[in-house]
């Protein structure tokens, strides 16, 4: 696995964890702000949200032209380390 792939897996986990911490749902703008505050710069946050939605880790809706991401039960389990999803990093011990 390359460094870029490892970082991408960790970014996806970070998105799931942010949704978990924000009360399960957040819009794309709030997620982008939270990721920036953590030092993460995603060139295509919407692309990552679509990727997570395709794997049923989040559900995506749109409100006034802005994507709204909602953590699914499976996404919640992956964020907490109870379930594994290929392409998403597992939380480290002590992170959950």
Secondary structure, 3 states (H helix, E strand, C coil): CCHHHHHHHHHHHHHHHHHHHCCCEEEHHHHHHHHHHCCCCCCCHHHHHHHHHHCCCEEEEEECCEEEEEECHHHHHHHCCCCCCCCCCCCCCCCC
